[in-house]
């Protein structure tokens, strides 16, 4: 969920954040893992292949693989190698050649993926996506 940031007094700066790419990615991993539970996929066009849902599932699996790599093995020089060996190819597909959703399962996964990304800038946009996802899950029995 997005958190509201209180307006700062004029001239004040936002608190400094010193996050590595690994920490930022791992932050979203928990939400992805929760969404990948059987409940998240139950009854949503069960058994029907969907290229978008499959690409999102591949990305989540790659993120889990990346998260399993001990932190002490990753440094600035080899991080990109680890990324490309785990979630990188699926991320590139979602970023530059996103496949179409061909089922309601794909639509639900796309909405879930978007909410999990925590990159929605407007609370009302996030709320409308959550409402749409709740409807889809209710209709599809998931």
N, C-alpha and C positions, 0 to 999 in steps of 0.2 A: 504494500500500500504506500501511496505517496504520503509524506509527512509535510505538514504546513510549516513553513519557515516564517517566523515572526519578522516583521519589518524592522530593520535596524534604524537607529537614529541617524540622522544625516551625517555623513562623513565616516560612519563606522564601517569597517570591513567585515565580510563574512569570516567566520573562524577558518583558520588554515586547515586544509585536509591533506594528508600525506598518505595516499593510498597507492598501492602497487596495482598493476593490472590484474594480478593473480587474486588479490584480496577483493577487488571489485567484482570479478567474475565469480568467485566463490560465494559472495553475498547472495547472488541470484540463484546459486546452485541449490540452496535449501528449498527455495520456493519451487524450483524445477523438480526436485526430488519428491516433494509433497504432491505436486500435480501429476507425477508419473505413477502414482499409486493406482491399483486396479479400479478404485471408485471413479477416478478421473476418466477412465476409458471405457467403463462398462456400458454396454447397450448403445453406444454411439456408432451406428452403422457397423456393427460387429462383423468382423471378417472381410469387410470391404476395403480394398487397397485405396489409399489416398496419398498422392505424392507429397502434399504439403505436410500432412500428419506424419508421414514417414520421415521426411527431412527434419522435422522438429524432434521426433524421437531419436534420430541419429545424432542431432546436436546435443540433446540431453545426455545420451550415452557417452558421447565424447567429452562433455563437461565433467561427468562422473569419473571418467578415466583420467582427465587432467587433474582433478581434485585429489585423486589417489596417489599422485606422484609426490614423494616427500619434498617438502619445501627446500630443504638443503641441497637438493639436486638441481634446482632451477636457479639460473642467474640471468643477467641481462644478455649474455652471449648465446645461451642455448634455449632461451624461453620460446622463441619463434619455432624452433625445431619441435619442441614438445607440443606447441599449439597445433602445428600442422599434422602432427602424428595423432592428435586426439580430436578436438572439436573443430579445428580450423576449416577443413573441407566442407563440413555441413554448414558452418557459419557463412562461408563464402557463397554457398548455394542460396541460403536464405537472404543474404545481402544483395547479391548481384544477379541471380537467375532464379528467383523464388518460384517454385512450382505452384500450379493452381490447386486450390481445394477442389476435390471432386465428390465430396460427401459432406454430410452434416458433421461427421467426426472431424474432418479437416477444418471446417469452420470453427467448431468448438475449440480445437487445439490452437488455431490461430489467435482466437480471442484470449485463451488462457496464456499463450506465449507472450502476447502483447502486455497483458496485465502483469505477468511475472517480471517482465523486463524493467519495471519501475522507471520507465522513461517517459511516461505520459505526463505532460506538463499541466494539465487541467483536471482538477478533481471531478468536475462534472463529466468529462470525457471518460475517465476511469469508471465512474459510477454507472454510466450508460453501458459500457462494455460489460461490467459485472452483472447488470440487470439482464442484458442479452444472453450472457453465458448461463445465468441461472435459469432462464426460460428454456434454452436449448437442453440443458441437463435435465430439467423437469420433463420436457417433451420426449426426450430420448431415454428416460429412465436411468440416468447415470447418477 
